């Protein structure tokens, strides 16, 4: 992996890392600000406003990904990334102002702008990798991008929560966002040129998918990963509180473990690529998702004892049975990293229309995450327990694996 510190990879890695860190830092700072500093803003309950904010960030992916993919296919990609990162400086400045004013509408508007920039950058960061890396390096490159993204998400979750509640929190958060945006812009200036691809398949993403139906396999496979991940991350606070009887410290511990587990799985995928074919990595990861989700449900208690004090992290870890649950969670995450990285590599084999293929994937990812929330709410409302929900959404991966393996190379 000699490419890691070369100009053909490192500037892109830094640009995408600080972008993911900035997005997550702002989203989490905004959520904490709404809950602890702006209760009742816009006449809405904090939980409703936080949910609205999450939807505002995802909405541009559904609305604009198709246009972003076509735009990326038609133009030189490094120049487009430089423009996006330049615009990010302006949005970060607007975020700093909105945070200092604590204006809810301005804060939500800035979040939507961050979502638009992420929508534009998403197809570019995956579509440009095959322009910089040799075919034999691509899986490892994807693995490092995926690992970096999840580490950035973890740092953003922790940093956003800590910074915004610190003395002069809005000022510190705004300064951090500006520093990250400037770092991303400077890194993007070092990107080598990446010429546009020929449009062998004219039209938008619908035309591309109609001409190349095999692309549906990696797209559905990747979207299923995000479906499962959205369920776990959404239900984790409730699982910790209602099933394990644990407090926010344990929620943070579990979120950290999950995020680092996905990153570790991605890195392990890069290590194993010399010994296992991509299809075997997908199968191994998918099997792990199913098995460890089932064991998490099997090992979970039915519910926390009523009226018992919540366990902090030290008390939680002092109980030997909880280590099995943490191991299951870590192995679910690690399996997810093994499973998803080869699917991204398969998506990038599309020579003409690569950015449109990534854009189509982003749209379906967003729809699957929304479906995950709706399905989870419906099943829980009908009386399904949280542990069974987690197991029930992991096991269908086994039925998906044979279909995914029908594509060449995966």
Helices and strands as residue ranges (DSSP letters): G 2-5, H 10-36, G 41-43, H 46-74, H 77-101, H 104-127, H 129-132, H 135-165, H 169-188, H 205-211, H 215-238, I 239-243, H 248-272, H 278-299, H 313-317, H 320-347, H 354-381, H 386-395, H 397-404
